[in-house]
Amino acid sequence: MSQNRKKVPKAHLEKCGKVGIIQNMKASATALTKHVDSKGRLTLGEDFANETVLVETHADGEVTVRRARVIPVRECWLYENKAALNSVRRGLKQATEQRFAASPDLATAAELAGQLQDE
């Protein structure tokens, strides 16, 4: 495949379907002509295997595919609450450093439980 790679303008890629390198400010991207089947499916190749992607359809008919990490709706609150998120991150850091809270005194708790009367 490296034999077919060469720098070509994007417009040329759309016409002849050859593999080319498109330069942008962040990184180079590889453009490859693919065929969409009769059911609207497009294979992206091994690089995208088992990945979650965002598919954005633009008004001009172009489609952008980007890798994504998705946060479930019921977990979004944590990322919206900076204090809670910082607390969780602090706790995870303490756990990786094996800094744990003192264990409860079970003997004292059992003694207290023995003193309680059942109703």
N, C-alpha and C positions, 0 to 999 in steps of 0.2 A: 504494500500500500504506500510506503514511503516513496516509491518510484513515481507514483501519480501525483504526489503533493507538489504544489508550486503556488507561489503567491499570484492570485488573480483577483481582479475587481469583482465585487458581489454581482453586479449586473451580468458579467460574463458567466458566473455560476448558474444564474437563472436560465441562461440560454443553452449552454452546452452540457450542464450536469456533471462537470468534472469536480473532483475533490480539490479544495483550495484552502488557503489560510486567510482568514479575514482578520486584520489587525484592528484592535480597538484600544482604548486607553488603559483598561484593566489587564487584559490578557488576550492572547490570540485564541481564536475559535476556529474549529474545523467545520466547514460547510460540506454537506454531502446530499446529493439528490436521493430521495427515498420515494417509494410509491405507496400511496394509501389504497388499501384493498376495497372491495365493493361494500364492506360493512363499516368503512370509515376507520379502520385500524391502521396504525403506523408502528413499526418496531423501532426502538431507539438503540438497540444494541446492548452488549454486555455491561458497558459503563453505567447503564441505568437500571440494571437488574436489581430487583427488590428495593427500589428507591421510591419514595413518595415525591411526586412532582406537582407543580402548579402549571396548568395549561391555560394560557391567556390568549384569547382570540381578539384581534384588533380589527377596527373598522375597515382597514384597507385589505383585509383577507390574510394578513400575516398571523402566524401563531408563534408564541414564545413558550418554551418549556423550561422551567426552572426547578432545580431540586428544592425541596422544602422540608421543614419539620413542622408538624401540626400539633397544636396544643388542644386537647379536648375541651369543650365548652365548660364542663364542670370543674376544670382545673385553671381556667383563665383568671379567676379571682386572685390567685396567688401572684401572678405577674402584674396584676393591676394594683396590688397592695404592697408597696415598697417595704413597709415595716415587716410584714409577714415574710416576704421573700428574703429579706436580709436575715431574719431570724432563722429561717430554714437553712440558708447557706452557712450561717454561723454554726448551727448545730451539726451540719454535715462535716464542716471543717474540724470541729471538736471531735467528732466520731472518728474521722480518719487519723487524728492525732491520739486516739484512745483516751481522750479526756471525758470521763463520764461523771454524772452526778453520783453522790454517795448513795449506796443501797439503803433501803429502809430497814429499820430495826425490827425484824420479824418477831423476835421474842417479846418485845414490848407491845407490839400490835396484838399478838396472841393473848397476852395477859389482859389487855384492854377488852378484847373480844370476849374473854371468859367472864369479865365483870358485867357485861351487858345482859340485861334480862330480856327474855323472849316475851313478846306480847301475846 
